[in-house]
Amino acid sequence: MPRSLIENINGKGKVFEGQEFVADVTYTVRLYEVYTETKMLNGDVSRTKTGGDLEISISPFGSVAHLLGNRLTLHMSDGRKQDFFPTSSNGGCTATGGPYQ
């Protein structure tokens, strides 16, 4: 499905597991709008939002790699938080939900 980048958040933050501090990190969080496109009879293309998508990367990943599968929270420099799970030893992360206060 097509998607458009709607926000790219970069910075330095802190990762926690529950209330326990894990590491200082550099992060990138990318928020996308996912949509479907429908070609109209007159030739125009209509876009319908179908949801959102989020990508997160943490560096250095080794600081959270030992917590594979555990729910962690990134505290971002702008005051927002983002929950995620480290999913692979090569730096894969899966975000849950979207950024929140």
C-alpha positions as CSV (number, residue, x, y, z in Angstrom):
1,M,0.0,0.0,0.0
2,P,1.2,3.5,-0.7
3,R,2.3,5.6,2.2
4,S,3.6,9.2,2.8
5,L,6.0,10.3,5.4
6,I,4.2,12.8,7.7
7,E,6.8,13.2,10.5
8,N,10.5,12.4,10.9
9,I,11.7,12.7,14.5
10,N,15.4,12.5,15.4
11,G,17.2,13.1,18.6
12,K,18.9,11.9,21.7
13,G,16.8,10.1,24.3
14,K,16.6,7.6,27.1
15,V,15.3,4.0,27.0
16,F,13.5,2.5,29.9
17,E,12.1,-0.9,30.7
18,G,9.2,0.0,33.0
19,Q,10.7,2.4,35.5
20,E,14.3,1.0,35.1
21,F,16.7,3.1,33.0
22,V,18.4,1.0,30.2
23,A,20.5,3.3,28.0
24,D,21.1,6.7,26.5
25,V,20.5,6.4,22.7
26,T,20.2,8.3,19.4
27,Y,16.9,7.6,17.7
28,T,14.9,8.1,14.5
29,V,11.1,7.7,14.5
30,R,9.3,7.9,11.2
31,L,5.5,8.3,11.1
32,Y,3.7,7.4,7.8
33,E,0.2,7.9,6.6
34,V,-1.0,4.7,4.7
35,Y,-3.6,5.1,2.1
36,T,-5.3,3.5,-0.9
37,E,-5.6,5.2,-4.3
38,T,-8.7,4.9,-6.4
39,K,-8.8,6.1,-10.0
40,M,-12.0,8.1,-10.6
41,L,-14.1,7.9,-13.9
42,N,-12.9,11.4,-14.8
43,G,-9.2,10.3,-14.5
44,D,-8.5,12.0,-11.1
45,V,-7.0,9.9,-8.3
46,S,-8.6,9.8,-4.9
47,R,-6.7,8.9,-1.8
48,T,-8.3,7.4,1.2
49,K,-6.4,7.2,4.5
50,T,-6.4,3.6,5.7
51,G,-4.1,3.9,8.7
52,G,-0.7,4.7,9.9
53,D,2.7,3.1,10.0
54,L,5.7,3.8,12.2
55,E,9.4,2.9,12.0
56,I,11.9,3.3,14.8
57,S,15.7,2.9,14.9
58,I,17.9,3.1,18.0
59,S,21.6,3.6,18.1
60,P,23.7,2.0,19.5
61,F,21.4,-1.0,19.2
62,G,23.7,-3.1,21.3
63,S,22.5,-1.1,24.4
64,V,19.0,-2.7,24.1
65,A,19.8,-6.0,22.1
66,H,20.0,-8.0,25.3
67,L,16.3,-7.2,25.9
68,L,14.9,-8.9,22.7
69,G,11.2,-9.2,22.9
70,N,10.8,-7.0,26.0
71,R,8.6,-3.9,25.9
72,L,10.7,-0.8,26.2
73,T,9.9,2.9,26.2
74,L,11.9,5.6,24.4
75,H,11.8,8.9,26.1
76,M,12.4,11.4,23.3
77,S,14.0,14.8,23.6
78,D,10.7,16.6,22.7
79,G,9.0,15.1,25.8
80,R,7.1,12.4,23.9
81,K,7.4,8.7,24.5
82,Q,7.4,5.7,22.1
83,D,6.9,2.1,23.1
84,F,8.8,-0.6,21.1
85,F,10.2,-4.1,21.2
86,P,13.7,-5.0,20.0
87,T,13.0,-7.8,17.6
88,S,16.4,-9.0,16.2
89,S,20.1,-8.9,17.1
90,N,20.8,-6.8,14.0
91,G,18.9,-3.7,15.1
92,G,15.3,-4.5,14.3
93,C,12.6,-2.8,16.4
94,T,8.9,-2.9,16.2
95,A,7.0,0.1,17.5
96,T,3.7,-0.2,19.3
97,G,1.1,2.6,18.8
98,G,2.4,6.1,18.2
99,P,4.2,8.7,20.1
100,Y,2.4,9.9,23.3
101,Q,2.9,12.3,26.1
